[in-house]
Amino acid sequence: MTSEALFAFVREGGAYCAPLLLLAVLALLKDRSRLIDALSSKDDIIASKDAKIESLAERVIEVTTAVRTLLSGKGFPK
């Protein structure tokens, strides 16, 4: 059903269609809020994983720097 046909049906149906449209809008709003909640929780999970990846990257840089220092001979006492 095209949107033009749907609007014509509602216009002709009048008071009979209004409650059905209201229920459809409420169902869409409920689904929208559920989707927003799901995306929000996924955002929290992604932020947590980003923090872990950042911490891991910092540790890798520290270890790489320490290994390079040791291999260059500057880390050994004379």
Secondary structure, DSSP 4 states (H G I P E B T S, - for coil): --HHHHHHHHHHHGGGHHHHHHHHHHHHHHHHHHHHHHHHHHHHHHHHHHHHHHHHHHHHHHHHHHHHHHHTTSSS--
